[in-house]
Amino acid sequence: MNTPSLGARPMRLRTAISVAFCLLILGAPFAAEAEIPHENFDLVGSDLDMLIDLLRSSIDYSEYTLESLIGEYIAGANDNMSIVNGLLDPAAQLLQIMMDVVESYENLSRLMPPFLEFAQLEEQFIDMEASLISERNFIHSLSGYVNLTDEQTLAAMGSIGRANSLLVRMDGSIDAMVESANEISALEVDDATPFADNDLLELIEQLRGLLYMIELELLDFLRSDDDPSGTGENPWKDVSPFLVLWLEEETVYLGESIRGGVYLFFNGSFQEGRFVQIDLDGLPLSTGITDSDGELRFEFEVPVNESWLGSHVLTANSSSGWEELYSDPVTVTVSLIPTEVRIEIEATLLTLDDQLNISAIVTDIFGRPVENGNCVYHLNADEIAFVTDEFGENAYSRDASEIGLGKHTVWAEFMGHLPYAPSSSVVAELTISIPTKLDLNLFSDRFALGYKIVGNGTIFANQSAPIDGAIITIFVDGEFETNVSSDDRGIFSYSIESIELSTGTHTITAIYLFREGHWRYSEDSQSFTIYVPKASLKYPFWPYLPRWGGISPPQDFVNLFFGDYAYYTWLLILLAAGTVVKTLQIRKSRRESSSEEQGEGEPIVEPTIVPAGAEALQDELGAVVKRTLEAPSNPNDRIVWYYNRLISILKGERSIGIRDSMTHWEIARMLGSLGYSYREVERATLLFEIALYSGSELSGTESEEMTRTVEEIIGTGGGEPNAA
């Protein structure tokens, strides 16, 4: 087996490989603006660069494939074809993306077909060349014999017949490759021809030369004056007379041609100028005279008639002058030309306001359009008849509102007519649904570890109509957390524990997952951060032990004095200090009175002297005690204060049986059942949990809303309280 000689091409090979890896792995942009300008370059400039480089690289590897075929290196040709297909697949995907983004690039739709057709022709040629080489090698194995047996002769002639058939088909493939190569070179992108610089035509013609050389080798084997053994003997001298019939294809279509040939041999040589008749099903089909190599080629066009469909038997007969010679029968099958129906749907996801647009195209196995074809669209149970135009195409439109909500199926069927076989397209699905829009909100983008993650969101249909009772599924970092429902305003709220989350950034996602078929999928995501409040380790009053690395109070200890709830700590400290001072003053006064009574027998009452500092402390304590009966000014503390005041009033003045073991939401549901406005109670409960658990600083707006909500709950009242 010969290996291809690449000559001066290795550098080009390395360059092509480098380009392919850069494009496919790194996706590096190239500067095509100067080379291929376009008014929309900013939108798809880098993609266009990448597409052109991918196609150029495919040309390089197509040339390597041709070089391998010229060198009869089948394995190398297959390897190079794998790379060609590996380049064309992403190129086709990239082109589709570009066509979707920039509709003005209509000419780009012509780029891929010539490349795909050329690659398909090369793949077919590889298979045929592999078979041809196998037949040639077998014939070569017989060329060294001094005398051929009848069995060897028949085997050789069968191999020659198959080789001739392959040579005819390969010559036709070369003609098709020349046409595709010319189309590739002529492709234009914005008045430039980026693919014109190639060696495809030169290599294709070299491939044709290879076929000519193989054909000569076969003829040399058939010529009786050839003496491959070097003995001076004619290897065919003892071979019995024979007539061999061969066909180019054993299956043909109505309107196509039956092609083949015969070889006539007797008297130790292939006979020239002899009359041969070919019969089909016992009736004369064609006649002719053999050439100098004892061969007769024939061609017969099959009429476009239904009676020709099916299998037929071909035979050949001739005369040696003293005996009649007959070939073995050969079967040929005539069939309808296969067809293909393709449909394209402009959009498969529609709303009731949209229009369904379908196009169909019917082609035969050779890619030729089927004109005036009777076809039917199947839309669910409806059947819509249509006839293809001169391009084998048809377009159909229908309002989505006429079809209705839900999932639907559509496909097209070609009924068939001579010489074409019927066929059907694949079944496509489309969905007509109502668009939904989901918006997710977080009350803060930072939450302390252990506090609840709270927020709300909205779900609307057609951008504005709220969806009542929609089940929204909440995920954190892809893990399911909870399901919540929207109210009649399309609003939903959620509260999620954060204790199991790690510190750092997380993603919360709300998905309209559990929905009926007429609602469209929607989702929204937000990011938030979980942090651990950091306490200072510098406490001069905290003990220090050598080699222990220092000891500090618990991490959250500092929050008692400087955190959100430090107000209560300092309030208790001031009350305790005032109590201690007052107690000391009373005890001192009593001791002094007792001492005077014991010393003089009669107590002398003197005014109690209170230090100036103590009087100021008493005044401050009095003010602090008074403020505890009023709402705090801090928004978070004020919301908590109002919620506790609400519960106290409901338990005391309204005699509602609120137990200490009840959760806040159990209290809310109970109040709703008693006739209180559940919307107001729910809002008050939600604000209370945010203020108490989220760790977020609320604004005065939320504080005022809590004040108004509590006053409205207390003012409106409810039904009769529970007996509990």
RONU-944504 format. One line per 2 residues: their letters; for each residue x, y, z of C-alpha. Coordinates in steps of 0.05 Angstrom, whole numbers, m for minus. Layout:
BEGIN
A) X Y Z ~ ...
//
This chain:
BEGIN
MN) 0 0 0 ~ 27 68 m19
TP) 28 128 27 ~ 12 198 1
SL) 68 246 m12 ~ 49 314 17
GA) 110 349 m10 ~ 113 421 14
RP) 46 417 51 ~ 66 397 123
MR) 72 470 144 ~ 2 482 117
LR) m23 421 155 ~ 5 448 220
TA) m27 515 207 ~ m95 485 193
IS) m91 444 257 ~ m73 505 297
VA) m131 545 268 ~ m180 488 282
FC) m158 482 355 ~ m160 557 366
LL) m229 562 337 ~ m260 501 370
IL) m228 505 438 ~ m210 577 451
GA) m261 611 405 ~ m210 665 390
PF) m237 722 346 ~ m202 743 282
AA) m198 810 248 ~ m245 803 189
EA) m270 873 189 ~ m218 896 139
EI) m224 833 98 ~ m300 823 97
PH) m335 889 116 ~ m409 891 129
EN) m458 942 157 ~ m475 894 215
FD) m404 872 229 ~ m407 893 301
LV) m463 842 314 ~ m431 780 284
GS) m361 800 262 ~ m323 751 305
DL) m372 695 290 ~ m364 708 215
DM) m289 705 222 ~ m294 639 258
LI) m343 610 207 ~ m297 628 148
DL) m236 599 182 ~ m273 534 197
LR) m294 527 124 ~ m224 544 100
SS) m195 490 145 ~ m246 440 118
ID) m220 456 48 ~ m149 441 71
YS) m169 373 98 ~ m211 357 37
EY) m148 368 m3 ~ m110 321 43
TL) m165 270 32 ~ m157 276 m44
ES) m82 268 m38 ~ m92 204 3
LI) m140 177 m50 ~ m89 193 m105
GE) m37 154 m65 ~ m89 97 m53
YI) m81 109 22 ~ m152 93 45
AG) m138 96 120 ~ m108 166 113
AN) m168 189 71 ~ m216 165 126
DN) m176 201 180 ~ m177 266 141
MS) m252 260 127 ~ m265 253 202
IV) m231 321 212 ~ m271 351 154
NG) m336 330 186 ~ m310 354 254
LL) m301 423 224 ~ m366 426 184
DP) m411 408 243 ~ m393 468 287
AA) m392 512 224 ~ m464 493 209
QL) m485 506 281 ~ m449 573 282
LQ) m482 593 217 ~ m550 577 245
IM) m537 622 305 ~ m515 678 260
MD) m576 671 215 ~ m621 675 277
VV) m586 738 302 ~ m576 777 237
ES) m630 765 185 ~ m597 812 136
YE) m544 759 122 ~ m589 722 75
NL) m532 704 29 ~ m497 664 84
SR) m549 609 77 ~ m514 589 12
LM) m447 575 46 ~ m458 506 75
PP) m491 465 19 ~ m430 462 m28
FL) m384 442 29 ~ m432 389 55
EF) m443 361 m16 ~ m367 359 m30
AQ) m355 322 36 ~ m410 272 20
LE) m380 259 m50 ~ m311 248 m20
EQ) m339 198 30 ~ m374 159 m25
FI) m311 161 m68 ~ m270 132 m10
DM) m316 72 m6 ~ m316 61 m81
EA) m240 66 m86 ~ m232 16 m30
SL) m276 m33 m68 ~ m240 m19 m134
IS) m172 m31 m103 ~ m197 m97 m75
ER) m222 m120 m145 ~ m157 m98 m178
NF) m115 m136 m128 ~ m155 m199 m141
IH) m145 m191 m216 ~ m70 m180 m206
SL) m68 m244 m166 ~ m91 m282 m228
SG) m45 m246 m277 ~ 15 m289 m258
YV) m17 m354 m280 ~ 8 m388 m344
NL) m61 m418 m357 ~ m127 m397 m327
TD) m178 m448 m308 ~ m251 m438 m327
EQ) m267 m424 m254 ~ m212 m372 m249
TL) m234 m340 m314 ~ m306 m332 m290
AA) m283 m304 m224 ~ m236 m255 m260
MG) m291 m233 m308 ~ m339 m222 m251
SI) m286 m180 m216 ~ m273 m141 m280
GR) m348 m128 m288 ~ m353 m101 m218
AN) m290 m59 m229 ~ m319 m30 m293
SL) m383 m12 m256 ~ m342 23 m202
LV) m301 60 m253 ~ m363 87 m286
RM) m394 110 m221 ~ m328 140 m196
DG) m320 179 m260 ~ m390 208 m249
SI) m372 225 m176 ~ m310 262 m202
DA) m354 304 m248 ~ m399 320 m189
MV) m338 339 m146 ~ m314 386 m200
ES) m381 421 m199 ~ m382 427 m123
AN) m309 452 m122 ~ m327 506 m172
EI) m387 526 m128 ~ m342 530 m67
SA) m291 574 m103 ~ m345 620 m128
LE) m378 632 m60 ~ m382 705 m42
VD) m387 739 26 ~ m398 814 20
DA) m368 818 m49 ~ m306 777 m30
TP) m289 705 m49 ~ m254 678 14
FA) m252 606 m11 ~ m224 616 m82
DN) m152 600 m62 ~ m152 524 m63
DL) m123 464 m102 ~ m187 423 m106
LE) m195 422 m182 ~ m122 403 m193
LI) m125 346 m144 ~ m192 321 m172
EQ) m163 316 m242 ~ m104 277 m214
LR) m155 230 m184 ~ m187 222 m252
GL) m119 203 m279 ~ m113 148 m227
LY) m178 118 m252 ~ m152 119 m323
MI) m89 81 m302 ~ m130 28 m265
EL) m174 20 m327 ~ m112 8 m369
EL) m88 m45 m320 ~ m154 m82 m329
LD) m149 m78 m404 ~ m78 m105 m403
FL) m103 m165 m365 ~ m156 m178 m418
RS) m110 m172 m479 ~ m86 m240 m502
DD) m17 m215 m524 ~ 0 m196 m453
DP) 49 m245 m422 ~ 55 m227 m348
SG) 86 m295 m332 ~ 145 m282 m379
TG) 140 m352 m408 ~ 119 m332 m478
EN) 53 m369 m468 ~ m17 m341 m476
PW) m51 m350 m408 ~ m119 m350 m442
KD) m104 m405 m494 ~ m139 m461 m456
VS) m197 m419 m431 ~ m265 m442 m455
PF) m309 m393 m495 ~ m353 m348 m451
LV) m399 m288 m454 ~ m400 m245 m390
LW) m456 m194 m376 ~ m447 m140 m323
LE) m489 m81 m299 ~ m468 m13 m271
EE) m526 m14 m221 ~ m572 m71 m202
TV) m626 m23 m180 ~ m652 33 m224
YL) m711 82 m220 ~ m766 96 m270
GE) m740 145 m321 ~ m667 126 m307
SI) m622 84 m351 ~ m599 12 m346
RG) m524 13 m362 ~ m476 m45 m370
GV) m433 m85 m417 ~ m412 m154 m442
YL) m346 m189 m456 ~ m342 m240 m513
FF) m285 m292 m511 ~ m268 m353 m554
NG) m209 m382 m593 ~ m162 m359 m537
SF) m177 m284 m545 ~ m230 m231 m535
QE) m266 m223 m601 ~ m275 m158 m639
GR) m331 m142 m688 ~ m379 m195 m663
FV) m455 m185 m658 ~ m484 m188 m588
QI) m557 m184 m567 ~ m582 m166 m497
DL) m651 m192 m477 ~ m696 m168 m420
DG) m746 m219 m395 ~ m734 m259 m458
LP) m747 m201 m505 ~ m693 m162 m544
LS) m671 m100 m507 ~ m608 m78 m543
TG) m557 m101 m596 ~ m487 m81 m615
IT) m417 m100 m641 ~ m358 m114 m594
DS) m297 m68 m596 ~ m224 m86 m602
DG) m224 m112 m530 ~ m284 m157 m542
EL) m329 m111 m501 ~ m397 m81 m516
RF) m426 m25 m474 ~ m501 m12 m473
EF) m551 37 m443 ~ m627 33 m441
EV) m674 86 m411 ~ m730 56 m370
PV) m798 85 m391 ~ m839 121 m338
NE) m892 67 m337 ~ m920 30 m277
SW) m913 m37 m314 ~ m837 m32 m310
LG) m837 m33 m235 ~ m807 m95 m204
SH) m751 m144 m220 ~ m727 m161 m291
VL) m678 m213 m318 ~ m624 m192 m368
TA) m585 m241 m411 ~ m536 m234 m469
NS) m524 m281 m528 ~ m476 m286 m587
SS) m445 m337 m634 ~ m374 m362 m644
GW) m391 m389 m712 ~ m398 m460 m691
EE) m435 m452 m624 ~ m484 m404 m590
LY) m457 m369 m528 ~ m502 m346 m471
SD) m486 m304 m410 ~ m509 m320 m340
PV) m574 m282 m324 ~ m568 m217 m285
TV) m627 m187 m246 ~ m643 m113 m246
TV) m697 m81 m203 ~ m737 m20 m226
SL) m770 22 m171 ~ m802 89 m159
IP) m755 147 m145 ~ m752 156 m69
TE) m774 224 m44 ~ m765 265 19
VR) m814 313 52 ~ m786 366 99
IE) m826 417 138 ~ m802 479 173
IE) m841 515 227 ~ m824 588 237
AT) m837 583 312 ~ m858 524 355
LL) m876 565 417 ~ m935 611 404
TL) m985 654 440 ~ m1058 661 420
DD) m1041 727 385 ~ m988 694 341
QL) m994 660 273 ~ m971 590 256
NI) m927 591 193 ~ m907 525 161
SA) m868 512 97 ~ m858 444 63
IV) m811 422 8 ~ m812 356 m31
TD) m749 331 m65 ~ m727 265 m96
IF) m667 224 m75 ~ m622 266 m119
GR) m644 331 m87 ~ m687 352 m147
PV) m753 388 m130 ~ m817 350 m142
EN) m864 396 m180 ~ m940 392 m177
GN) m938 341 m121 ~ m1004 327 m86
CV) m992 334 m12 ~ m1029 340 54
YH) m1014 378 119 ~ m1036 339 181
LN) m1049 389 237 ~ m1075 347 295
AD) m1136 314 263 ~ m1144 367 208
EI) m1121 352 137 ~ m1102 410 91
AF) m1088 392 19 ~ m1036 429 m22
VT) m996 424 m87 ~ m921 439 m92
DE) m897 494 m139 ~ m841 490 m190
FG) m790 490 m133 ~ m825 433 m97
EN) m847 480 m41 ~ m911 504 m6
AY) m926 552 50 ~ m985 551 99
SR) m1008 599 154 ~ m1062 596 207
DA) m1080 638 268 ~ m1060 606 333
SE) m1126 626 364 ~ m1161 580 315
IG) m1118 521 338 ~ m1125 533 412
LG) m1082 526 474 ~ m1040 465 487
KH) m992 420 450 ~ m1004 403 377
TV) m973 359 323 ~ m962 375 250
WA) m931 336 192 ~ m936 334 117
EF) m948 276 69 ~ m932 270 m5
MG) m983 224 m38 ~ m936 203 m94
HL) m943 200 m170 ~ m903 169 m226
PY) m844 165 m224 ~ m841 186 m151
AP) m854 144 m88 ~ m898 172 m32
SS) m864 197 31 ~ m878 233 97
SV) m842 284 139 ~ m824 275 211
VA) m877 295 261 ~ m864 363 292
EL) m893 390 357 ~ m915 460 373
TI) m942 492 436 ~ m992 548 442
SI) m990 576 513 ~ m999 639 555
PT) m934 675 571 ~ m918 684 645
KL) m870 732 679 ~ m840 716 747
DL) m802 769 788 ~ m765 750 851
NL) m745 799 905 ~ m700 794 967
FS) m710 842 1025 ~ m634 846 1030
DR) m574 820 991 ~ m536 803 1056
FA) m561 758 1113 ~ m526 737 1176
LG) m516 663 1185 ~ m573 633 1225
YK) m623 688 1205 ~ m680 673 1157
IV) m676 691 1084 ~ m740 728 1069
GN) m769 760 1007 ~ m828 761 960
GT) m844 761 887 ~ m898 767 834
IF) m924 722 779 ~ m963 752 721
AN) m994 727 656 ~ m984 768 593
QS) m940 816 633 ~ m997 847 672
AP) m1051 798 695 ~ m1037 769 765
ID) m1041 693 771 ~ m1079 671 833
GA) m1058 606 867 ~ m996 594 825
II) m948 546 859 ~ m878 574 859
TI) m819 529 875 ~ m760 559 911
FV) m689 532 902 ~ m624 554 934
DG) m562 535 894 ~ m604 484 856
EF) m630 450 919 ~ m705 449 933
ET) m727 491 993 ~ m802 502 992
NV) m865 513 951 ~ m906 576 961
SS) m971 601 930 ~ m989 669 901
DD) m1049 708 924 ~ m1102 743 881
RG) m1052 799 867 ~ m1001 750 841
IF) m956 762 902 ~ m920 707 940
SY) m875 710 1001 ~ m823 662 1028
SI) m779 652 1089 ~ m721 603 1087
ES) m673 580 1141 ~ m600 597 1129
IE) m567 556 1184 ~ m544 501 1136
LS) m515 549 1084 ~ m441 564 1079
TG) m415 634 1081 ~ m406 668 1014
TH) m450 681 954 ~ m511 639 938
TI) m566 640 886 ~ m640 635 901
TA) m685 616 843 ~ m761 617 838
IY) m791 573 783 ~ m863 567 759
LF) m854 492 757 ~ m920 459 776
RE) m968 490 726 ~ m1022 470 678
GH) m1005 460 605 ~ m1031 527 580
WR) m984 566 625 ~ m914 579 600
YS) m852 565 641 ~ m817 623 674
ED) m764 634 728 ~ m723 688 761
SQ) m660 687 804 ~ m626 732 854
SF) m559 729 889 ~ m546 740 963
TI) m489 733 1012 ~ m486 696 1078
YV) m438 726 1128 ~ m417 714 1201
PK) m414 778 1243 ~ m342 787 1266
AS) m330 805 1339 ~ m268 843 1361
LK) m218 800 1401 ~ m189 859 1439
YP) m222 857 1508 ~ m176 886 1561
FW) m220 858 1617 ~ m219 787 1588
PY) m168 739 1618 ~ m105 720 1580
LP) m68 654 1590 ~ 3 646 1564
RW) 11 601 1503 ~ m64 596 1495
GG) m66 645 1438 ~ m113 691 1475
IS) m183 680 1501 ~ m242 721 1478
PP) m316 721 1493 ~ m364 682 1448
QD) m369 710 1378 ~ m439 738 1387
FV) m425 766 1456 ~ m409 835 1428
NL) m478 841 1398 ~ m507 848 1469
FF) m472 915 1475 ~ m464 941 1405
GD) m513 901 1362 ~ m584 912 1340
YA) m612 897 1409 ~ m560 934 1452
YY) m616 982 1473 ~ m647 930 1519
TW) m580 911 1550 ~ m562 982 1568
LL) m633 993 1594 ~ m626 935 1642
IL) m557 959 1664 ~ m584 1029 1680
LA) m644 1001 1718 ~ m598 956 1758
AG) m550 1014 1773 ~ m608 1058 1796
TV) m635 1004 1840 ~ m567 993 1873
VK) m557 1068 1885 ~ m627 1077 1916
TL) m617 1016 1960 ~ m551 1042 1986
QI) m582 1110 2001 ~ m639 1080 2042
RK) m593 1034 2082 ~ m546 1091 2098
SR) m603 1135 2122 ~ m630 1080 2168
RE) m561 1067 2198 ~ m552 1141 2215
SS) m622 1145 2247 ~ m609 1083 2289
SE) m542 1109 2313 ~ m571 1175 2338
EQ) m628 1140 2376 ~ m580 1096 2413
GE) m533 1155 2430 ~ m581 1209 2455
GE) m645 1171 2468 ~ m684 1215 2422
PI) m677 1213 2346 ~ m658 1276 2312
VE) m688 1277 2243 ~ m642 1309 2192
PT) m657 1319 2119 ~ m630 1264 2074
IV) m573 1290 2033 ~ m575 1260 1962
PA) m513 1269 1921 ~ m522 1310 1859
GA) m500 1251 1816 ~ m553 1206 1846
EA) m608 1257 1832 ~ m588 1260 1759
LQ) m587 1184 1756 ~ m657 1181 1786
DE) m683 1229 1734 ~ m651 1189 1678
LG) m680 1124 1705 ~ m748 1156 1708
AV) m742 1178 1635 ~ m719 1109 1614
VK) m778 1076 1650 ~ m825 1124 1615
RT) m795 1110 1547 ~ m806 1035 1556
LE) m880 1050 1554 ~ m872 1084 1486
AP) m852 1056 1417 ~ m777 1056 1404
SN) m750 1100 1349 ~ m707 1047 1316
PN) m749 1017 1258 ~ m733 944 1274
DR) m746 954 1349 ~ m809 994 1335
IV) m838 938 1291 ~ m823 886 1345
WY) m853 932 1398 ~ m917 941 1359
YN) m925 867 1346 ~ m917 851 1421
RL) m967 907 1437 ~ m1016 876 1387
IS) m1010 807 1420 ~ m1018 837 1489
IL) m1081 874 1470 ~ m1111 813 1436
KG) m1096 768 1495 ~ m1116 819 1549
ER) m1170 865 1524 ~ m1200 819 1470
SI) m1193 755 1511 ~ m1167 715 1451
GI) m1137 649 1471 ~ m1066 658 1445
RD) m1021 606 1476 ~ m946 615 1487
SM) m932 551 1448 ~ m965 578 1384
TH) m921 600 1326 ~ m930 669 1295
WE) m964 639 1233 ~ m1010 596 1276
IA) m1032 660 1310 ~ m1042 693 1242
RM) m1086 636 1217 ~ m1127 637 1281
LG) m1139 712 1276 ~ m1160 703 1204
SL) m1211 651 1225 ~ m1238 700 1278
GY) m1255 751 1225 ~ m1193 795 1227
SY) m1166 817 1160 ~ m1118 761 1142
RE) m1081 805 1093 ~ m1065 856 1148
VE) m1047 802 1198 ~ m1003 767 1147
RA) m967 832 1131 ~ m956 848 1205
TL) m929 777 1218 ~ m882 781 1158
LF) m855 849 1179 ~ m844 823 1250
EI) m804 763 1226 ~ m761 806 1180
AL) m746 855 1235 ~ m731 802 1286
YS) m696 747 1246 ~ m667 773 1181
GS) m611 815 1209 ~ m628 870 1158
EL) m638 943 1175 ~ m710 963 1157
SG) m729 1033 1139 ~ m779 1081 1168
TE) m827 1063 1113 ~ m834 992 1138
SE) m840 1019 1210 ~ m897 1066 1190
EM) m930 1009 1152 ~ m927 965 1215
TR) m957 1021 1257 ~ m1014 1031 1208
TV) m1025 955 1201 ~ m1030 943 1277
EE) m1076 1002 1287 ~ m1121 978 1231
II) m1123 907 1261 ~ m1140 934 1330
GT) m1189 985 1303 ~ m1229 939 1257
GG) m1232 880 1305 ~ m1259 812 1287
GE) m1314 763 1302 ~ m1327 729 1367
PN) m1262 704 1402 ~ m1249 631 1410
AA) m1269 598 1474 ~ m1199 569 1481
//
